[in-house]
Amino acid sequence: MTATLPEPTVDQPGRPPSARPAARDPRWARPAFLCLLGLTALLYLWNLGASGWANQFYSAAVQAGAHSWKAMFFGSSDSANFITVDKPPASLWVMELSARLFGVNAWSILVPQALEGVAAVAVVYAAVRRRLSAGAALLAGAALALTPVAALMFRFDNPDALLALLLALAGYAVQRAQEQARTRWLVLAAACVGFAFLTKTLQAFLVLPAFGLTYLLFAPTGLWRRVRQLLLALVVLVVSSGWWVAVVELTPAQYRPYIGGSQHDDFLELTFGYNGFGRITGSETGSVGGGGGPGGGGMWGATGITRLFGAEMGGQIAWLLPAAFLLLAVGLWWTRRAPRAEALRAALVLWGGALVTTFLTFSFMQGIFHPYYNVALAPYLAVLVGLGAGLVWERRGQWAASGIAAGVVAVTCVWAYVLLARSADWLPWLRWTVLLVGLAAALALAFGPLIGRRLWAAVAAAAVLASLAGPAAYSVETAGTAHGGSLPSAGPSVQGAGFGGPGGGPGGGGFPGGARSGTRGGLSGGMPSGMPGGQGFGGGQGLTGGQGGFPGGGARLGGVPGGGRGGMGGGGGAGGLLDGSKPGSALTALLKQGASGYTWVAAAVGSQNAAGYQLASDAPVMAIGGFNGTDPAPTLAQFESLVRAGKVHYFLGGALTMGGGGGAGGGGGSSTGGSSDSAQIASWVAKTYSSTTVNGVTVYDLTKAKS
């Protein structure tokens, strides 16, 4: 059975595109669209301040950029420009401009993220509306707005929110370019992808095969003109993604901050290594562990085609994934005989290719992978659901379309039941309601040609409500919960979910040997059983100098001398690898005293640890070793020189020191090859300077050497 398609365009530039399904929107379309945007804004802005600084790592960088234009340009973690975050700074620029206008606070940092989410919903709506009905476009917009990981990340300060918006804009621009072979739209798409690169490096380029091939195959103009247009777009892509990189690479190291996440102060090394191909292979120099092979478990979870459907990822993104793949296949089959430049088929290939490429990359990458990365899939998934549902709706009087609708709804609602059952104690009635209403609607849809169009519409509405009820409930729960730390997760706690993927390892969740982690923010699951002194990622005793720490032991993962109470999760005042420090009032007051007399009021190992102190004191705090504590910045000799010059006042202990590379005391991490400078600095400080304890944090005064 073939589709009834609009008249095709011809291979001449400037000719009108394929006709849209309606000359104008129905009266209800614009109010409904505005209502969708309003409800999305309400969901993303409601109770937004409850998350406070959210990810303190990025909030501290925003604070630095609000105080220093140089820090803003380079993406520095501190306004004294010691080290950058381990990403390019584009997402920070948006938040920093807001902070400069409205002050540094949780709302000025997080509201731009929420507005990016509203804009992404509008883009998805526009992409579907250009091809199909307003109803299909509304469904696509709602599907994006209610995707739990979108409700999480558009309320958080990680770069992924801006990345998702820019790639959605790029897809829309390619779609517009394909319709009439317009060069300016193709150039706009390339610029969006380039800016996305400056948001999260090579992840932005995952869409390039789908976008480029769609235009090359389906643009309504001659082949050589398509090639020339794509070459021009490539030039724009290189310029828009490379101008900042060129400035950084050409600036002498002494005039800019150290490039965080690299081992040789090189942004290209960061791009192609730690943040690039290392994420695919698991060989990330300076990281805290590696991934697992197909079917195996590693620190970042089992890889394979079912990865995004597992306990760790499923509730974040997978609610409509089966529907999207089924509807994509149906749409491509229905449009298989369309003319080459038919815009509807091109749109399916465009968004479907982006979804498949990103899905496969996320499924099989063996390096660092977190559940919130899945927000990149959400716009592609939503567009495909809208396009597929719109095609089915147009053919609702046909038995084939009714059967497809019934099958998609049944699969979606059964799958939602499975996902909801993973949180069995959370709204237990919901999964049964979704299952029963969904199956009843699917049964009715199967007899679509017999029930009449009005009843078919009512049943379809019930099917949509049942299909979206699960992710909507997850999203509302996410909006009502404060999130923080480096590993936020949407929705309620999930049985079997932990750090890095389904099962997490022998312990059933979290790290191997550990307890299942929570899903609210920082890790609360267990440390590897062999990690020296480790009692858990959620705080508590943490890693102290007495058990495998410095001095004396030289452990690969050990505590700063003198102990303190913060493990990797930031218990007490000290922070750790994944959660920022939370200094008490006495420590904050101590840091503020005489802060203007020092370049850095304090130094601490790890960016998250330093971030909390910096946000509280509103003064630069040096993040020794960058995010993981494994960057060679500064070296021991450099730190000694800075201390002798009177540029650093305090050294703050009590946090995890990542030094030396290699595994965690036999606990299961893979070798990182990172620097041990942070460990050497911590040991030197403990031997050289006297300390005291303030609010549970060991404080070394670097102006007072031991006798």
C-alpha positions in Angstrom: 0.0 0.0 0.0 1.5 3.3 -1.0 0.8 6.7 0.4 -1.0 9.6 -1.2 1.7 12.1 -1.5 1.8 15.8 -2.5 3.1 16.8 -5.9 6.9 16.6 -6.0 9.3 19.4 -6.5 11.5 19.4 -9.6 15.2 19.6 -9.6 15.4 23.4 -10.0 16.3 25.9 -7.3 13.7 28.4 -6.3 10.7 26.2 -7.0 8.1 25.9 -4.3 8.4 22.9 -1.9 6.0 20.1 -1.6 2.6 21.3 -0.5 1.8 21.3 3.1 -1.2 19.2 4.2 -3.2 22.4 4.8 -3.0 25.9 3.4 -3.6 27.3 6.9 -3.8 26.1 10.5 -7.2 25.4 12.0 -8.4 28.0 14.5 -7.4 25.9 17.5 -3.8 25.2 16.3 -2.2 28.5 17.4 -3.8 28.6 20.9 -3.0 24.9 21.4 0.6 25.6 20.4 0.9 28.5 22.8 -0.7 26.4 25.5 2.0 23.7 24.8 4.8 26.2 25.2 3.2 27.7 28.3 2.8 24.3 30.0 6.3 23.3 29.0 7.6 26.5 30.6 5.6 25.8 33.7 7.0 22.3 34.0 10.6 23.4 33.4 10.4 26.6 35.6 8.3 25.3 38.5 10.3 25.0 41.8 13.5 25.6 39.7 15.4 27.2 42.6 15.1 24.1 44.7 18.2 22.6 43.0 20.3 25.5 44.2 23.6 25.5 42.4 22.7 22.1 40.7 26.0 21.0 39.2 28.5 23.1 41.2 31.2 22.4 38.7 29.5 24.5 36.1 27.9 27.0 38.5 31.4 27.9 39.8 32.5 28.5 36.2 29.5 30.7 35.6 30.5 32.6 38.8 34.0 33.0 37.4 32.8 34.2 34.0 30.5 36.7 35.6 33.5 38.3 37.4 36.1 38.0 34.6 35.7 38.4 30.8 38.8 36.3 30.3 37.4 33.5 32.4 34.2 33.7 30.5 35.9 33.5 27.1 38.1 30.5 28.0 35.6 28.7 30.3 37.7 28.9 33.4 36.7 27.3 36.6 37.9 30.3 38.6 38.1 34.0 37.9 41.9 33.9 38.5 42.0 31.7 35.4 44.0 28.7 36.7 42.2 25.9 34.8 39.2 25.5 32.5 36.2 23.1 32.7 36.7 20.0 30.6 34.3 21.2 27.9 34.2 24.1 25.5 32.5 27.2 27.0 29.4 27.8 24.7 26.8 26.7 27.2 28.6 28.7 29.9 28.4 31.8 27.8 24.6 31.8 27.9 24.4 31.3 31.6 27.2 33.8 32.3 25.5 36.6 30.3 22.4 35.9 32.4 24.4 36.0 35.6 26.0 39.3 34.5 22.5 40.8 34.0 20.7 39.3 37.0 23.5 38.4 39.4 25.0 35.1 40.2 22.3 32.9 41.7 20.5 29.7 41.0 17.7 31.3 39.0 20.0 33.3 36.7 21.9 30.1 35.9 19.0 27.7 35.5 16.3 29.8 33.8 18.3 30.0 30.5 18.3 26.2 30.5 14.6 26.1 30.9 14.0 28.6 28.1 16.3 26.5 25.9 13.9 23.6 26.6 10.9 25.6 25.6 12.6 26.7 22.4 13.5 23.1 21.6 9.8 22.1 21.9 8.9 25.0 19.5 11.5 23.8 17.0 10.2 20.2 17.1 6.7 21.5 16.6 7.8 23.5 13.6 9.7 20.7 12.0 6.6 18.3 12.1 4.1 21.1 11.1 6.0 21.8 7.9 5.1 18.3 6.7 1.9 17.2 8.5 -1.0 18.4 10.6 -1.0 20.6 13.6 -2.2 17.7 15.7 0.9 15.7 14.7 3.1 18.6 15.5 1.5 19.1 19.0 2.1 15.4 19.7 5.8 15.8 18.8 6.2 18.8 21.0 4.5 17.1 23.9 6.6 14.0 23.5 9.8 16.1 23.8 8.5 18.2 26.7 7.5 15.1 28.7 10.6 13.0 28.0 11.9 12.6 31.6 15.6 13.2 30.7 14.5 16.4 29.0 12.6 17.6 32.0 15.7 16.9 34.0 18.4 18.5 31.8 16.4 21.6 30.8 16.3 22.3 34.5 20.0 21.7 35.1 23.2 23.5 34.2 25.1 20.9 32.2 25.9 21.6 28.6 23.5 19.0 27.3 20.5 21.4 27.3 22.1 23.8 24.8 23.4 20.8 22.8 19.9 19.4 22.3 18.5 22.7 21.3 21.3 23.5 18.8 21.1 20.0 17.1 17.3 20.4 16.9 17.7 23.8 15.2 20.3 22.3 12.9 17.9 19.5 11.9 15.1 22.0 11.2 17.5 24.1 9.1 18.5 21.1 7.0 14.9 20.2 6.6 14.2 23.7 5.3 17.3 23.6 3.1 16.2 20.3 1.5 12.7 21.6 0.6 14.0 24.2 -1.9 17.7 23.6 -2.1 18.3 26.9 -0.2 22.0 27.5 0.6 21.3 29.9 3.5 19.4 27.3 5.4 22.2 24.8 4.9 24.7 27.3 6.1 22.6 28.0 9.1 22.5 24.3 9.9 26.3 24.1 9.7 26.7 27.1 12.0 24.3 25.4 14.5 26.4 22.2 14.5 29.6 24.3 14.8 28.2 26.1 17.9 27.1 22.7 19.2 30.7 21.6 18.9 31.7 24.5 21.1 29.1 23.2 23.6 30.2 19.5 23.8 32.9 18.8 21.2 32.6 15.7 19.0 29.2 14.6 20.2 27.8 17.4 18.0 29.1 15.7 14.9 27.2 12.5 15.4 24.4 14.0 13.3 26.6 14.9 10.3 26.2 11.7 8.4 22.4 11.8 8.5 22.2 15.5 7.8 24.8 15.5 4.9 23.4 12.4 3.2 19.8 13.7 3.4 20.7 16.8 1.6 22.9 15.1 -0.9 20.3 12.5 -1.8 17.1 14.5 -1.6 17.7 18.2 -2.3 15.7 19.3 -5.4 18.6 20.6 -7.5 21.4 19.2 -9.6 24.1 16.9 -8.1 27.0 19.2 -8.6 25.1 22.1 -7.0 24.3 19.9 -4.0 28.0 19.1 -3.7 29.1 22.7 -3.9 26.5 23.7 -1.3 27.7 20.9 1.0 31.3 22.0 0.6 30.3 25.6 1.5 28.5 24.2 4.6 31.6 22.3 5.5 33.6 25.5 5.4 31.1 27.2 7.6 31.2 24.2 10.0 34.9 24.4 10.3 34.9 28.1 10.9 32.0 28.1 13.4 33.4 25.2 15.4 37.1 26.1 15.0 37.5 29.8 15.6 37.5 29.5 19.4 39.8 26.4 19.2 42.2 28.4 17.0 42.4 31.2 19.5 43.0 28.8 22.4 45.7 26.9 20.5 47.5 30.0 19.4 47.5 31.7 22.8 50.7 31.0 24.7 50.1 28.9 27.7 51.2 31.6 30.1 48.5 33.9 29.0 45.5 31.5 29.3 44.3 28.9 31.8 45.3 25.3 31.7 43.0 23.2 29.5 41.1 21.0 32.1 40.8 17.3 31.2 43.9 17.2 29.1 47.3 15.9 30.1 49.4 18.3 28.0 47.4 21.6 28.2 46.0 21.0 24.7 42.4 21.5 23.7 42.8 19.2 20.7 44.1 16.4 22.9 41.0 16.9 25.1 38.7 16.9 22.0 40.0 13.8 20.4 41.1 12.0 23.5 39.3 12.3 26.8 36.2 13.9 25.3 36.4 12.2 21.9 37.4 8.8 20.8 38.3 7.8 24.3 34.5 7.8 25.0 34.1 5.3 22.3 37.0 2.9 23.2 37.1 3.5 26.9 40.7 4.6 26.8 40.3 7.9 28.5 43.6 9.2 29.9 43.0 10.8 33.3 39.6 9.2 33.7 38.4 7.3 36.8 37.7 4.0 35.0 36.8 2.2 31.8 33.7 0.7 30.2 32.7 -2.8 29.5 32.7 -4.8 26.4 29.6 -6.1 24.7 27.5 -7.9 27.2 30.0 -7.2 29.9 29.9 -4.8 32.8 32.4 -2.1 33.5 32.4 1.1 35.5 30.0 2.7 33.0 27.7 -0.3 32.6 27.1 -3.0 30.1 27.2 -2.1 26.5 25.0 -3.5 23.7 21.8 -2.8 21.8 19.7 -3.1 24.9 21.7 -0.6 26.9 19.2 2.3 26.7 16.4 0.0 27.6 18.0 -1.2 30.9 17.3 -0.1 34.5 19.7 2.8 34.4 18.6 4.4 31.1 15.1 3.1 30.3 13.1 5.5 32.5 15.2 8.4 31.2 14.6 8.1 27.4 13.1 4.7 26.3 9.4 5.3 26.8 8.7 6.1 23.1 11.8 4.6 21.6 10.0 1.4 20.3 7.2 3.6 18.9 9.7 5.9 17.2 11.6 3.0 15.5 8.4 1.3 14.4 6.9 4.5 13.0 10.1 5.3 11.2 10.1 1.9 9.5 6.4 2.3 8.5 7.0 5.9 7.2 9.9 4.8 5.1 7.9 1.9 3.7 4.9 4.1 2.9 7.1 6.7 1.1 9.4 4.2 -0.7 8.0 5.0 -4.1 7.9 8.8 -3.7 9.9 11.0 -6.1 13.5 11.6 -5.1 13.1 15.1 -3.7 9.9 14.3 -1.8 10.2 16.3 1.4 8.3 14.0 3.8 10.5 11.0 3.1 13.6 13.3 3.4 12.4 14.4 6.8 12.0 10.8 7.9 15.6 10.0 6.7 17.0 13.2 8.3 15.5 12.7 11.8 15.6 8.9 11.7 19.3 8.9 10.7 20.2 11.2 13.5 18.3 9.0 16.0 19.8 5.8 14.8 23.4 7.1 14.7 23.2 8.6 18.2 21.4 5.6 19.6 24.0 3.1 18.3 26.8 5.3 19.5 25.4 5.5 23.0 24.6 1.8 23.0 28.1 0.6 22.2 30.5 3.3 23.5 32.7 1.9 26.2 33.9 5.1 27.9 32.3 7.5 30.3 28.5 7.4 29.7 25.9 8.9 32.0 22.0 8.6 31.7 21.5 12.3 31.2 23.5 12.1 27.9 20.3 10.7 26.4 18.6 14.1 26.2 20.4 14.4 22.8 18.0 11.7 21.5 14.9 13.4 22.7 14.3 15.9 19.8 14.9 13.2 17.1 12.6 10.8 18.8 9.9 13.3 19.3 9.9 14.4 15.6 9.7 10.8 14.4 6.8 10.1 16.8 5.0 13.1 15.4 5.7 12.3 11.8 4.7 8.7 12.2 1.6 9.3 14.1 0.6 12.0 11.6 1.0 9.5 8.7 -1.1 7.0 10.5 -3.8 9.6 11.2 -4.0 10.5 7.5 -4.7 6.9 6.7 -7.0 6.1 9.6 -9.7 4.8 7.4 -7.4 2.0 6.1 -7.1 -1.4 7.8 -3.3 -1.3 7.5 -3.0 2.0 9.2 -5.4 0.9 12.0 -3.4 -2.3 12.5 -0.2 -0.3 12.7 -1.7 2.2 15.2 -3.0 -0.7 17.4 0.4 -2.4 17.4 2.4 0.7 18.2 0.0 1.7 21.0 0.0 -1.8 22.5 3.9 -2.1 22.4 4.2 1.4 23.9 1.8 0.8 26.8 3.2 -2.7 27.6 6.7 -1.2 27.6 5.5 1.6 29.9 4.1 -1.0 32.2 7.5 -2.6 32.4 9.3 0.7 33.0 6.8 1.7 35.7 7.1 -1.8 37.4 10.8 -1.0 38.0 9.6 1.5 40.6 7.0 -0.8 42.0 6.3 1.2 45.2 5.9 4.5 43.3 2.4 5.2 42.1 1.6 1.5 41.7 -1.9 2.2 40.2 -0.4 4.1 37.3 1.2 1.1 35.5 -2.1 -0.8 35.6 -4.0 2.2 34.3 -1.6 2.7 31.5 -1.7 -1.0 30.6 -5.5 -1.4 30.6 -6.4 1.9 28.9 -3.6 1.4 26.3 -4.6 -2.2 25.5 -8.3 -1.3 25.3 -7.4 1.6 23.0 -5.2 -0.6 20.8 -8.1 -3.1 20.5 -10.5 -0.4 19.4 -7.9 1.0 16.9 -7.5 -2.4 15.3 -11.1 -2.1 14.1 -10.7 1.5 13.0 -12.5 1.3 9.6 -15.6 0.0 11.4 -15.9 2.5 14.3 -16.1 5.8 12.3 -13.8 8.8 12.3 -15.2 10.6 15.4 -14.9 7.5 17.6 -11.5 6.8 16.0 -10.4 10.2 17.1 -11.6 9.7 20.7 -9.9 6.3 20.9 -6.7 7.8 19.5 -6.8 10.6 22.1 -7.1 7.9 24.8 -4.2 6.0 23.3 -2.0 9.2 23.3 -2.9 9.9 26.9 -2.0 6.3 28.0 1.3 6.4 26.0 2.4 9.7 27.6 1.1 9.1 31.1 4.3 7.3 32.2 6.9 9.8 31.0 4.6 12.6 32.1 4.5 11.2 35.7 8.3 10.8 35.7 8.7 14.3 34.4 6.4 15.9 37.0 8.2 13.9 39.8 11.5 15.1 38.4 10.4 18.8 38.4 9.3 18.4 42.0 12.6 17.0 43.2 15.9 18.9 43.8 18.8 17.6 41.8 22.5 18.2 42.2 26.0 16.8 41.6 27.5 15.4 38.5 25.1 12.5 37.9 21.5 13.7 38.0 18.8 11.2 37.0 15.1 11.7 36.2 12.2 10.1 37.9 11.9 7.9 41.0 14.4 5.4 42.3 14.6 2.4 40.0 15.1 -1.2 41.0 18.6 -2.4 39.8 19.7 1.1 38.6 23.1 2.3 39.7 26.2 4.1 38.5 26.7 3.3 34.9 24.1 0.9 33.7 21.9 -2.0 34.3 23.0 -4.1 37.2 26.2 -2.1 37.6 28.2 -5.1 38.5 28.3 -7.9 41.0 26.7 -5.7 43.7 23.5 -5.4 41.7 23.9 -1.6 41.2 26.4 1.1 41.6 30.0 0.1 41.4 31.0 -3.5 41.6 30.6 -4.7 45.2 28.6 -1.7 46.2 25.0 -1.0 47.1 22.5 0.3 44.5 22.8 4.1 44.0 20.0 6.6 44.2 18.8 8.6 41.3 18.6 12.1 42.7 22.0 13.5 42.1 25.3 12.5 43.5 26.1 8.9 43.9 24.8 7.1 47.0 25.8 3.6 46.0 28.8 1.7 47.1 32.5 1.9 46.4 34.3 -1.0 44.9 34.8 -3.5 47.6 38.6 -3.3 47.4 38.9 0.5 47.5 41.0 1.5 50.5 39.0 3.1 53.2 35.9 3.5 51.0 32.6 3.4 52.7 30.4 4.7 49.9 29.9 7.5 47.5 27.1 9.1 49.4 29.3 10.5 52.1 29.9 9.2 55.6 33.4 8.2 56.3 35.0 8.5 52.9 38.6 7.9 52.2 40.9 9.1 55.0 44.7 9.3 55.3 44.7 6.5 57.9 43.6 3.9 55.4 45.5 3.9 52.2 45.7 7.7 52.0 48.7 10.0 52.0 51.3 10.2 53.4 53.0 6.9 53.5 50.7 4.6 51.5 51.0 6.1 48.1 47.6 4.6 47.2 46.2 5.3 43.7 42.9 6.5 45.2 43.5 7.8 48.7 42.5 10.6 51.0 44.1 13.9 51.5 46.4 13.8 54.6 44.6 14.5 57.8 41.5 12.9 56.6 38.4 15.0 56.9 34.9 13.5 56.4 34.2 13.7 52.7 34.3 10.7 50.5 33.6 10.9 46.8 30.0 11.9 47.5 30.9 14.9 49.6 29.8 13.9 53.1 30.3 16.6 55.7 31.8 19.8 54.4 34.3 18.4 51.9 33.3 17.6 48.4 34.6 14.8 46.1 34.6 13.5 42.6 30.9 13.8 41.9 29.4 16.3 44.4 30.6 19.8 45.3 31.7 20.7 48.8 29.3 22.3 51.3 31.3 24.5 53.6 29.8 25.5 56.9 29.5 29.2 58.0 32.8 29.1 60.0 34.8 27.9 57.1 33.2 30.3 54.7 34.0 33.2 57.0 37.6 32.0 57.3 38.0 31.9 53.5 36.5 35.4 53.1 38.9 36.9 55.6 41.7 38.6 53.7 40.7 37.0 50.4 41.5 40.1 48.4 45.2 39.7 49.4 45.6 36.4 47.5 45.1 35.3 43.9 43.4 32.1 45.1 41.8 32.1 48.5 42.4 28.4 48.7 43.4 25.3 46.7 41.6 21.9 46.8 42.0 18.7 44.9 39.3 18.2 42.2 37.0 20.7 40.5 33.8 19.7 42.4 35.6 20.0 45.7 36.9 23.4 44.9 33.6 24.6 43.4 31.6 24.6 46.6 34.2 26.6 48.4 34.4 29.1 45.6 30.6 29.6 45.4 30.4 30.1 49.1 33.3 32.5 49.4 32.8 34.3 46.1 36.6 34.1 45.7 38.8 32.1 43.3 39.6 28.6 44.6 42.3 26.6 42.7 41.0 23.2 41.5 44.2 21.1 41.7 44.2 18.4 39.0 41.0 19.5 37.3 37.8 17.5 37.5 39.2 14.1 38.3 42.3 15.4 40.1 44.4 13.7 37.4 45.5 16.6 35.3 49.2 17.7 35.8 48.0 21.2 36.8 49.8 22.4 38.7 52.9 20.3 39.1 54.4 20.1 42.6 57.2 22.6 41.6 54.6 25.0 40.2 52.5 24.8 43.3 55.4 25.3 45.6 56.4 28.4 43.6 52.8 29.8 43.9 52.8 29.3 47.6 56.2 30.9 48.1 54.9 33.9 46.1 52.0 34.3 48.5 49.3 33.6 45.9 47.5 30.8 47.7 46.2 31.1 51.2 44.8 27.7 52.3 44.9 24.1 51.2 41.6 22.3 51.9 41.8 18.6 52.6 39.3 15.9 53.3 38.5 15.1 49.7 39.3 12.2 47.4 42.7 12.5 45.7 43.0 11.0 42.3 46.6 10.4 41.7 49.0 8.1 39.9 46.5 6.5 37.6 45.5 2.9 37.7 43.0 0.9 39.6 41.4 1.6 42.9 43.3 -0.5 45.3 42.2 -3.6 43.4 38.6 -2.5 43.4 38.0 -2.8 39.8 38.8 0.5 38.0 41.0 0.4 34.9 44.2 2.3 34.5 43.8 5.9 33.6 47.4 7.0 33.0 46.6 10.3 34.7 49.0 12.5 36.6 50.0 11.9 40.2 50.8 15.6 40.9 47.8 16.1 43.1 48.9 13.3 45.3 52.4 14.7 45.5 51.0 18.2 46.4 48.8 16.8 49.1 51.7 14.9 50.6 54.0 17.9 50.5 51.4 20.2 52.1 50.8 17.7 55.0 54.5 17.5 55.7 55.2 21.2 55.4 52.2 23.1 56.9 50.2 23.0 60.1 46.5 22.3 60.0 43.3 22.7 61.9 39.8 21.4 61.4 36.9 23.8 60.6 33.4 22.5 60.0 34.8 19.0 59.5 37.3 20.1 56.9 41.1 19.9 57.3 42.5 23.4 56.6 46.2 24.0 56.0 47.3 27.6 56.3 50.0 27.9 53.6 51.4 31.0 55.3 52.3 29.0 58.4 54.9 26.3 57.9 55.6 23.7 60.6 58.6 24.4 62.9 
